[in-house]
Amino acid sequence: MAIEIEVENIKCGGCANSISKGLMEDARIKSVEVDIENSRVSFEGDDAARHDAIKKLLKMGYPEKGSVEGIKAATAKAKSFASCAMGRMAEDG
């Protein structure tokens, strides 16, 4: 089934690359697409994959929109910078 998650902290292609690579590590998730402009992540999967994808995205610094506040939001933003940098290096490499 098609799943779409609105997330925070997507800034560029490096972010998109990291998100795609991270989610594709789960064999249940297929064809990840990242809409940078609208901060949306879409993929084919089931409800269990959606739940795990939300956890993975949070761990990478891209929480589901509205799911974290305060210090957790600041921590997620900091993690997203690291994920973004890794995604940029992968694009260049």
MODELLER restraints for C-alpha pairs under 7 A, 6 or more apart:
rsr = mdl.restraints
at = mdl.atoms
rsr.add(forms.Gaussian(group=physical.xy_distance, feature=features.Distance(at['CA:1:A'], at['CA:44:A']), mean=5.42, stdev=0.5))
rsr.add(forms.Gaussian(group=physical.xy_distance, feature=features.Distance(at['CA:1:A'], at['CA:45:A']), mean=5.47, stdev=0.5))
rsr.add(forms.Gaussian(group=physical.xy_distance, feature=features.Distance(at['CA:1:A'], at['CA:46:A']), mean=6.01, stdev=0.5))
rsr.add(forms.Gaussian(group=physical.xy_distance, feature=features.Distance(at['CA:2:A'], at['CA:43:A']), mean=5.88, stdev=0.5))
rsr.add(forms.Gaussian(group=physical.xy_distance, feature=features.Distance(at['CA:2:A'], at['CA:44:A']), mean=4.68, stdev=0.5))
rsr.add(forms.Gaussian(group=physical.xy_distance, feature=features.Distance(at['CA:2:A'], at['CA:45:A']), mean=6.51, stdev=0.5))
rsr.add(forms.Gaussian(group=physical.xy_distance, feature=features.Distance(at['CA:3:A'], at['CA:42:A']), mean=5.51, stdev=0.5))
rsr.add(forms.Gaussian(group=physical.xy_distance, feature=features.Distance(at['CA:3:A'], at['CA:43:A']), mean=5.42, stdev=0.5))
rsr.add(forms.Gaussian(group=physical.xy_distance, feature=features.Distance(at['CA:3:A'], at['CA:44:A']), mean=6.00, stdev=0.5))
rsr.add(forms.Gaussian(group=physical.xy_distance, feature=features.Distance(at['CA:3:A'], at['CA:45:A']), mean=6.72, stdev=0.5))
rsr.add(forms.Gaussian(group=physical.xy_distance, feature=features.Distance(at['CA:4:A'], at['CA:40:A']), mean=6.64, stdev=0.5))
rsr.add(forms.Gaussian(group=physical.xy_distance, feature=features.Distance(at['CA:4:A'], at['CA:41:A']), mean=5.62, stdev=0.5))
rsr.add(forms.Gaussian(group=physical.xy_distance, feature=features.Distance(at['CA:4:A'], at['CA:42:A']), mean=4.30, stdev=0.5))
rsr.add(forms.Gaussian(group=physical.xy_distance, feature=features.Distance(at['CA:4:A'], at['CA:43:A']), mean=6.67, stdev=0.5))
rsr.add(forms.Gaussian(group=physical.xy_distance, feature=features.Distance(at['CA:5:A'], at['CA:40:A']), mean=5.64, stdev=0.5))
rsr.add(forms.Gaussian(group=physical.xy_distance, feature=features.Distance(at['CA:5:A'], at['CA:41:A']), mean=5.23, stdev=0.5))
rsr.add(forms.Gaussian(group=physical.xy_distance, feature=features.Distance(at['CA:5:A'], at['CA:42:A']), mean=6.40, stdev=0.5))
rsr.add(forms.Gaussian(group=physical.xy_distance, feature=features.Distance(at['CA:5:A'], at['CA:64:A']), mean=6.60, stdev=0.5))
rsr.add(forms.Gaussian(group=physical.xy_distance, feature=features.Distance(at['CA:6:A'], at['CA:39:A']), mean=5.80, stdev=0.5))
rsr.add(forms.Gaussian(group=physical.xy_distance, feature=features.Distance(at['CA:6:A'], at['CA:40:A']), mean=4.43, stdev=0.5))
rsr.add(forms.Gaussian(group=physical.xy_distance, feature=features.Distance(at['CA:6:A'], at['CA:41:A']), mean=6.38, stdev=0.5))
rsr.add(forms.Gaussian(group=physical.xy_distance, feature=features.Distance(at['CA:6:A'], at['CA:64:A']), mean=5.77, stdev=0.5))
rsr.add(forms.Gaussian(group=physical.xy_distance, feature=features.Distance(at['CA:6:A'], at['CA:65:A']), mean=5.61, stdev=0.5))
rsr.add(forms.Gaussian(group=physical.xy_distance, feature=features.Distance(at['CA:7:A'], at['CA:39:A']), mean=5.56, stdev=0.5))
rsr.add(forms.Gaussian(group=physical.xy_distance, feature=features.Distance(at['CA:7:A'], at['CA:40:A']), mean=5.92, stdev=0.5))
rsr.add(forms.Gaussian(group=physical.xy_distance, feature=features.Distance(at['CA:7:A'], at['CA:62:A']), mean=5.78, stdev=0.5))
rsr.add(forms.Gaussian(group=physical.xy_distance, feature=features.Distance(at['CA:7:A'], at['CA:63:A']), mean=5.45, stdev=0.5))
rsr.add(forms.Gaussian(group=physical.xy_distance, feature=features.Distance(at['CA:7:A'], at['CA:64:A']), mean=4.26, stdev=0.5))
rsr.add(forms.Gaussian(group=physical.xy_distance, feature=features.Distance(at['CA:7:A'], at['CA:65:A']), mean=4.64, stdev=0.5))
rsr.add(forms.Gaussian(group=physical.xy_distance, feature=features.Distance(at['CA:8:A'], at['CA:39:A']), mean=6.49, stdev=0.5))
rsr.add(forms.Gaussian(group=physical.xy_distance, feature=features.Distance(at['CA:8:A'], at['CA:62:A']), mean=5.30, stdev=0.5))
rsr.add(forms.Gaussian(group=physical.xy_distance, feature=features.Distance(at['CA:8:A'], at['CA:63:A']), mean=5.69, stdev=0.5))
rsr.add(forms.Gaussian(group=physical.xy_distance, feature=features.Distance(at['CA:8:A'], at['CA:64:A']), mean=6.34, stdev=0.5))
rsr.add(forms.Gaussian(group=physical.xy_distance, feature=features.Distance(at['CA:8:A'], at['CA:65:A']), mean=5.43, stdev=0.5))
rsr.add(forms.Gaussian(group=physical.xy_distance, feature=features.Distance(at['CA:9:A'], at['CA:62:A']), mean=5.66, stdev=0.5))
rsr.add(forms.Gaussian(group=physical.xy_distance, feature=features.Distance(at['CA:9:A'], at['CA:77:A']), mean=6.21, stdev=0.5))
rsr.add(forms.Gaussian(group=physical.xy_distance, feature=features.Distance(at['CA:9:A'], at['CA:80:A']), mean=6.46, stdev=0.5))
rsr.add(forms.Gaussian(group=physical.xy_distance, feature=features.Distance(at['CA:10:A'], at['CA:36:A']), mean=6.05, stdev=0.5))
rsr.add(forms.Gaussian(group=physical.xy_distance, feature=features.Distance(at['CA:10:A'], at['CA:39:A']), mean=5.90, stdev=0.5))
rsr.add(forms.Gaussian(group=physical.xy_distance, feature=features.Distance(at['CA:10:A'], at['CA:62:A']), mean=6.96, stdev=0.5))
rsr.add(forms.Gaussian(group=physical.xy_distance, feature=features.Distance(at['CA:11:A'], at['CA:36:A']), mean=6.61, stdev=0.5))
rsr.add(forms.Gaussian(group=physical.xy_distance, feature=features.Distance(at['CA:12:A'], at['CA:36:A']), mean=6.40, stdev=0.5))
rsr.add(forms.Gaussian(group=physical.xy_distance, feature=features.Distance(at['CA:14:A'], at['CA:84:A']), mean=4.76, stdev=0.5))
rsr.add(forms.Gaussian(group=physical.xy_distance, feature=features.Distance(at['CA:14:A'], at['CA:85:A']), mean=6.48, stdev=0.5))
rsr.add(forms.Gaussian(group=physical.xy_distance, feature=features.Distance(at['CA:14:A'], at['CA:87:A']), mean=4.10, stdev=0.5))
rsr.add(forms.Gaussian(group=physical.xy_distance, feature=features.Distance(at['CA:14:A'], at['CA:88:A']), mean=4.23, stdev=0.5))
rsr.add(forms.Gaussian(group=physical.xy_distance, feature=features.Distance(at['CA:15:A'], at['CA:83:A']), mean=6.44, stdev=0.5))
rsr.add(forms.Gaussian(group=physical.xy_distance, feature=features.Distance(at['CA:15:A'], at['CA:84:A']), mean=4.28, stdev=0.5))
rsr.add(forms.Gaussian(group=physical.xy_distance, feature=features.Distance(at['CA:15:A'], at['CA:87:A']), mean=5.89, stdev=0.5))
rsr.add(forms.Gaussian(group=physical.xy_distance, feature=features.Distance(at['CA:16:A'], at['CA:34:A']), mean=5.62, stdev=0.5))
rsr.add(forms.Gaussian(group=physical.xy_distance, feature=features.Distance(at['CA:16:A'], at['CA:36:A']), mean=6.95, stdev=0.5))
rsr.add(forms.Gaussian(group=physical.xy_distance, feature=features.Distance(at['CA:17:A'], at['CA:87:A']), mean=5.09, stdev=0.5))
rsr.add(forms.Gaussian(group=physical.xy_distance, feature=features.Distance(at['CA:18:A'], at['CA:83:A']), mean=6.02, stdev=0.5))
rsr.add(forms.Gaussian(group=physical.xy_distance, feature=features.Distance(at['CA:18:A'], at['CA:84:A']), mean=6.46, stdev=0.5))
rsr.add(forms.Gaussian(group=physical.xy_distance, feature=features.Distance(at['CA:18:A'], at['CA:86:A']), mean=6.81, stdev=0.5))
rsr.add(forms.Gaussian(group=physical.xy_distance, feature=features.Distance(at['CA:18:A'], at['CA:87:A']), mean=4.57, stdev=0.5))
rsr.add(forms.Gaussian(group=physical.xy_distance, feature=features.Distance(at['CA:20:A'], at['CA:32:A']), mean=5.67, stdev=0.5))
rsr.add(forms.Gaussian(group=physical.xy_distance, feature=features.Distance(at['CA:23:A'], at['CA:29:A']), mean=6.79, stdev=0.5))
rsr.add(forms.Gaussian(group=physical.xy_distance, feature=features.Distance(at['CA:23:A'], at['CA:53:A']), mean=6.45, stdev=0.5))
rsr.add(forms.Gaussian(group=physical.xy_distance, feature=features.Distance(at['CA:24:A'], at['CA:30:A']), mean=6.80, stdev=0.5))
rsr.add(forms.Gaussian(group=physical.xy_distance, feature=features.Distance(at['CA:28:A'], at['CA:45:A']), mean=5.87, stdev=0.5))
rsr.add(forms.Gaussian(group=physical.xy_distance, feature=features.Distance(at['CA:28:A'], at['CA:49:A']), mean=6.29, stdev=0.5))
rsr.add(forms.Gaussian(group=physical.xy_distance, feature=features.Distance(at['CA:29:A'], at['CA:43:A']), mean=6.51, stdev=0.5))
rsr.add(forms.Gaussian(group=physical.xy_distance, feature=features.Distance(at['CA:29:A'], at['CA:44:A']), mean=5.78, stdev=0.5))
rsr.add(forms.Gaussian(group=physical.xy_distance, feature=features.Distance(at['CA:29:A'], at['CA:45:A']), mean=5.00, stdev=0.5))
rsr.add(forms.Gaussian(group=physical.xy_distance, feature=features.Distance(at['CA:29:A'], at['CA:49:A']), mean=6.59, stdev=0.5))
rsr.add(forms.Gaussian(group=physical.xy_distance, feature=features.Distance(at['CA:30:A'], at['CA:43:A']), mean=5.88, stdev=0.5))
rsr.add(forms.Gaussian(group=physical.xy_distance, feature=features.Distance(at['CA:30:A'], at['CA:44:A']), mean=4.96, stdev=0.5))
rsr.add(forms.Gaussian(group=physical.xy_distance, feature=features.Distance(at['CA:30:A'], at['CA:45:A']), mean=6.48, stdev=0.5))
rsr.add(forms.Gaussian(group=physical.xy_distance, feature=features.Distance(at['CA:31:A'], at['CA:43:A']), mean=5.45, stdev=0.5))
rsr.add(forms.Gaussian(group=physical.xy_distance, feature=features.Distance(at['CA:31:A'], at['CA:44:A']), mean=6.21, stdev=0.5))
rsr.add(forms.Gaussian(group=physical.xy_distance, feature=features.Distance(at['CA:32:A'], at['CA:42:A']), mean=5.72, stdev=0.5))
rsr.add(forms.Gaussian(group=physical.xy_distance, feature=features.Distance(at['CA:32:A'], at['CA:43:A']), mean=4.44, stdev=0.5))
rsr.add(forms.Gaussian(group=physical.xy_distance, feature=features.Distance(at['CA:33:A'], at['CA:41:A']), mean=5.84, stdev=0.5))
rsr.add(forms.Gaussian(group=physical.xy_distance, feature=features.Distance(at['CA:33:A'], at['CA:42:A']), mean=5.13, stdev=0.5))
rsr.add(forms.Gaussian(group=physical.xy_distance, feature=features.Distance(at['CA:33:A'], at['CA:43:A']), mean=6.24, stdev=0.5))
rsr.add(forms.Gaussian(group=physical.xy_distance, feature=features.Distance(at['CA:34:A'], at['CA:40:A']), mean=5.91, stdev=0.5))
rsr.add(forms.Gaussian(group=physical.xy_distance, feature=features.Distance(at['CA:34:A'], at['CA:41:A']), mean=4.60, stdev=0.5))
rsr.add(forms.Gaussian(group=physical.xy_distance, feature=features.Distance(at['CA:34:A'], at['CA:42:A']), mean=6.39, stdev=0.5))
rsr.add(forms.Gaussian(group=physical.xy_distance, feature=features.Distance(at['CA:35:A'], at['CA:41:A']), mean=6.29, stdev=0.5))
rsr.add(forms.Gaussian(group=physical.xy_distance, feature=features.Distance(at['CA:54:A'], at['CA:63:A']), mean=6.95, stdev=0.5))
rsr.add(forms.Gaussian(group=physical.xy_distance, feature=features.Distance(at['CA:54:A'], at['CA:64:A']), mean=6.53, stdev=0.5))
rsr.add(forms.Gaussian(group=physical.xy_distance, feature=features.Distance(at['CA:57:A'], at['CA:63:A']), mean=5.71, stdev=0.5))
rsr.add(forms.Gaussian(group=physical.xy_distance, feature=features.Distance(at['CA:58:A'], at['CA:76:A']), mean=6.80, stdev=0.5))
rsr.add(forms.Gaussian(group=physical.xy_distance, feature=features.Distance(at['CA:60:A'], at['CA:79:A']), mean=5.96, stdev=0.5))
rsr.add(forms.Gaussian(group=physical.xy_distance, feature=features.Distance(at['CA:60:A'], at['CA:80:A']), mean=6.05, stdev=0.5))
rsr.add(forms.Gaussian(group=physical.xy_distance, feature=features.Distance(at['CA:60:A'], at['CA:83:A']), mean=6.17, stdev=0.5))
rsr.add(forms.Gaussian(group=physical.xy_distance, feature=features.Distance(at['CA:61:A'], at['CA:76:A']), mean=4.07, stdev=0.5))
rsr.add(forms.Gaussian(group=physical.xy_distance, feature=features.Distance(at['CA:61:A'], at['CA:77:A']), mean=5.74, stdev=0.5))
rsr.add(forms.Gaussian(group=physical.xy_distance, feature=features.Distance(at['CA:61:A'], at['CA:78:A']), mean=7.00, stdev=0.5))
rsr.add(forms.Gaussian(group=physical.xy_distance, feature=features.Distance(at['CA:61:A'], at['CA:79:A']), mean=4.52, stdev=0.5))
rsr.add(forms.Gaussian(group=physical.xy_distance, feature=features.Distance(at['CA:61:A'], at['CA:80:A']), mean=4.12, stdev=0.5))
rsr.add(forms.Gaussian(group=physical.xy_distance, feature=features.Distance(at['CA:62:A'], at['CA:76:A']), mean=6.48, stdev=0.5))
rsr.add(forms.Gaussian(group=physical.xy_distance, feature=features.Distance(at['CA:62:A'], at['CA:80:A']), mean=6.19, stdev=0.5))
rsr.add(forms.Gaussian(group=physical.xy_distance, feature=features.Distance(at['CA:63:A'], at['CA:76:A']), mean=6.96, stdev=0.5))
